[in-house]
Amino acid sequence: MGGECNIQRIYAAVGDKIRAIFATADLGFPIHDPVAKTIRDPYAYESGKRIAIASAPLGERGFTAHVMRTRETLVINERMQEAITKYGSFVHPGTKMEKSSVYVPLIAGDQARGLINMIDMEREHAFNDSDVRLLATLANSMSVALENARLFDETQRLLKETEQRNAELAVINSVQAALAAELNIQGIYEAVGDKIREIFHNTDMGIRIYDPKTNLIHFPYMCEKGERISIPSEPLPKRGFGPHVIRTRETIVINENMTEAMQKFSSYTIAGTAVEKSAVFVPLVVGDQARGSINLINMEHEHAFGESDVRLLQTLANSMSVALENARLFDETQRLFKESEQRAAELAIINSVQEGLAAQLDFRAIIDLVGNKIAEIFATKDMSIALYDKQHNTTAWPYYLEHGERFQIEPSALGAGF
């Protein structure tokens, strides 16, 4: 045990050695899971054969519950049925009732983490004091080894979490760097979509954007089976994964039973796409509104996405939401600025025309001034000014420009046409 930090190997090493020492005895290591509140048997032998025992809740009664609760060794060398009745114990389905049994707790600190259970199926009084004493000594050594292995596993887990978090931060920083330089909305979709596919090894994904003004869902970035696909915009459905995420602003993770999940959310498969095995839907939230969602899918495997994957996707969604809002505000500012510039240009033109008109009292000169100015403003070589004579029901063209050349058009009766 001194060189072993793998918990299952400790069970095997100790179990095999005890079975070698006690040649006729069978053995088990019921281990308590305090989180699940269950007892599991990672190592169990009966009648000389390795058996599998399903995990079960730790009850209030029974040999195991008594030893776990009192942290005291229990030895039963005779009248097993009476002992079973006394302790409220039972025989596991698929196993037989033993004739003799020893239960020794595996104690770490002030808690029993499990126990060694040695049994003899053939004889009463199979275990004497020296046997129990040896088993108790081995149990103490095993408890220390198991605690060391548990602490080693915990340290490894924390180290992997730290490494994972550092990797996530590196990814987030790279995405944010790309977003910081991007004020084009489609460019943001492309930057985030490409980066997410790179992170998740070219898995399929989609970005859905909701327009509350039109109640339409747009699909600016969709990739299935490694290829970009185009999906036309559609009204926001009342049911489905996407609408649920947008309305509730809650993440949905589906790692199994996709058909059942689709029925639950009344979802459907978009025309031209296939049914995925695993999926994650993360909302793009700005303020108190969901503006869309990032949808990560795996077409081949169930349980494709772990907690760290979902956490990373949520962080990227938050960064993307901020970038999209910045881009929207930038576009809105640019639009207002262009409108202001356009209005200022229009006012300058109107003022110049009005100044020219104010100085003219000749009707022909007014026509020429307005015609020339309109041709200049719209950079056109083709335009006309027509005047209607209601009394004679005729139309005249005092200003007629075609291909940059002025023509004299004779008045004519007003007939059909524009």
Secondary structure, 3 states (H helix, E strand, C coil): CCCCCCHHHHHHHHHHHHHHHCCCCEEECCEEECCCCEEECCCEEECCEECCCCCEECCCCCHHHHHHHHCCCEEECCCHHHHHHHHCCCCCCCCCCCCEEEEEEEEECCEEEEEEEEEECCCCCCCCHHHHHHHHHHHHHHHHHHHHHHHHHHHHHHHHHHHHHHHHHHHHHHHHHHHHCCCCHHHHHHHHHHHHHHHCCCCEEEEEEEECCCCEEEEEEEEECCEECCCCCEECCCCCHHHHHHHHCCCEEECCCHHHHHHHCCCCCCCCCCCCCEEEEEEEEECCEEEEEEEEEECCCCCCCCHHHHHHHHHHHHHHHHHHHHHHHHHHHHHHHHHHHHHHHHHHHHHHHHHHHHCCCCHHHHHHHHHHHHHHHCCCCCEEEEEEECCCCEEEEEEEEECCEECCEEEEECCCCC
